Amino acid sequence: MSLLSLEAVQARLGRAIVLDGVSLSVEAGEVVALCGPNGAGKSSAIRAAVGLLEMTGGQIRLGGADITDLSPRQRAQCVAYLPQERRIAWNLPAVEVAALGAPFLSGADALSRARAALGEVGAGHLADRGVAEMSGGERARVLLARALVIDAPLLLADEPIAGLDPDAQRLVLERLRARADDGAGVLVSLHDLTLAATVADRIVVLDRGRVVADAPPIQALSPAVLREVFGLDGAWIEGPNGPLLAARRAQ
Ligand SMILES: Nc1ncnc2c1ncn2[C@@H]1O[C@H](COP(=O)(O)OP(=O)(O)OP(=O)(O)O)[C@@H](O)[C@H]1O
């Protein structure tokens, strides 16, 4: 049984069809990267998967259950979600923001797990700082810690490395990989195709609301897909730490 499955999901925003028959699944133990150009529908797919974007057709199952049969509490218990939006309204200490990811635990337990999660993303030293007094990248780590604070069976992260420095990008992806290696399922949207190929077991490529590839990274990001979807002339070369994309804009 898949931890998450989308079957022929349709969704609209305003008049636009943003998901046009999207099918994909995430199994325990795997990292699935969602890639595609700006506006392809990655955030929409992730938001639909947590029940935050209403479907106009198709079916979504979380842990085998139809998402429409699950209460918000039941959804929150099986999915950790890192939204693309990084705004935090209140200037609370980072540890209190991270603890919000564990609403079902006692305050003390949530705070102690929040400290551990901040440490996991290299932000332990920020635990007692107010989030309004942080850089964008520091705040991004706090929000990731909020998603990691419980060991959810399924983790959905929307562009978790946007705005992070190169070391932090790799740290975050290592953490997501480690969660999957411990048995969670991870769906993560990424723009960096080389990093996506490094971390993911499979890549789902979205283009204009449709899935155009779903395969292991190098097959999914074939020269044809790179050209037609991303407008790149690209080739994969074997680097010391995995595949590297050598690409330029297609002429
Ligand atoms: N509130 C809205 N009303 C109408 N259309 C919207 C709205 N929000 C997003 N869209 C459109 O929905 C489509 C999918 O957007 P989505 O945010 O899912 O794409 P994305 O792949 O995550 O893009 P990005 O890489 O830029 O974050 C885009 O064409 C976008 O213009």
PDBQT file of the ligand as one rigid body, heavy atoms in Angstrom, charges set to zero:
ROOT
HETATM    1  N1  LIG A 301      -4.402  31.854  -6.491  1.00  0.00    +0.000 N 
HETATM    2  C1  LIG A 301      -4.275  31.513  -7.776  1.00  0.00    +0.000 A 
HETATM    3  N2  LIG A 301      -5.237  31.789  -8.679  1.00  0.00    +0.000 NA
HETATM    4  C2  LIG A 301      -5.126  31.411  -9.972  1.00  0.00    +0.000 A 
HETATM    5  N3  LIG A 301      -4.077  30.730 -10.456  1.00  0.00    +0.000 NA
HETATM    6  C3  LIG A 301      -3.084  30.434  -9.608  1.00  0.00    +0.000 A 
HETATM    7  C4  LIG A 301      -3.111  30.792  -8.223  1.00  0.00    +0.000 A 
HETATM    8  N4  LIG A 301      -1.992  30.335  -7.616  1.00  0.00    +0.000 NA
HETATM    9  C5  LIG A 301      -1.277  29.724  -8.588  1.00  0.00    +0.000 A 
HETATM   10  N5  LIG A 301      -1.923  29.788  -9.756  1.00  0.00    +0.000 N 
HETATM   11  C6  LIG A 301      -1.470  29.218 -11.043  1.00  0.00    +0.000 C 
HETATM   12  O1  LIG A 301      -1.472  27.803 -10.882  1.00  0.00    +0.000 OA
HETATM   13  C7  LIG A 301      -0.437  27.229 -11.665  1.00  0.00    +0.000 C 
HETATM   14  C8  LIG A 301       0.363  26.260 -10.806  1.00  0.00    +0.000 C 
HETATM   15  O2  LIG A 301       0.997  26.981  -9.758  1.00  0.00    +0.000 OA
HETATM   16  P1  LIG A 301       1.908  26.231  -8.703  1.00  0.00    +0.000 P 
HETATM   17  O3  LIG A 301       2.212  27.222  -7.618  1.00  0.00    +0.000 OA
HETATM   18  O4  LIG A 301       1.294  24.947  -8.330  1.00  0.00    +0.000 OA
HETATM   19  O5  LIG A 301       3.211  25.947  -9.591  1.00  0.00    +0.000 OA
HETATM   20  P2  LIG A 301       4.670  25.514  -9.141  1.00  0.00    +0.000 P 
HETATM   21  O6  LIG A 301       5.078  24.415 -10.070  1.00  0.00    +0.000 OA
HETATM   22  O7  LIG A 301       4.715  25.203  -7.698  1.00  0.00    +0.000 OA
HETATM   23  O8  LIG A 301       5.489  26.823  -9.475  1.00  0.00    +0.000 OA
HETATM   24  P3  LIG A 301       6.814  27.483  -8.820  1.00  0.00    +0.000 P 
HETATM   25  O9  LIG A 301       7.978  26.641  -9.273  1.00  0.00    +0.000 OA
HETATM   26  O10 LIG A 301       6.835  28.846  -9.471  1.00  0.00    +0.000 OA
HETATM   27  O11 LIG A 301       6.639  27.553  -7.337  1.00  0.00    +0.000 OA
HETATM   28  C9  LIG A 301       0.375  28.388 -12.231  1.00  0.00    +0.000 C 
HETATM   29  O12 LIG A 301       0.016  28.563 -13.571  1.00  0.00    +0.000 OA
HETATM   30  C10 LIG A 301      -0.063  29.567 -11.407  1.00  0.00    +0.000 C 
HETATM   31  O13 LIG A 301      -0.021  30.761 -12.177  1.00  0.00    +0.000 OA
ENDROOT
TORSDOF 0
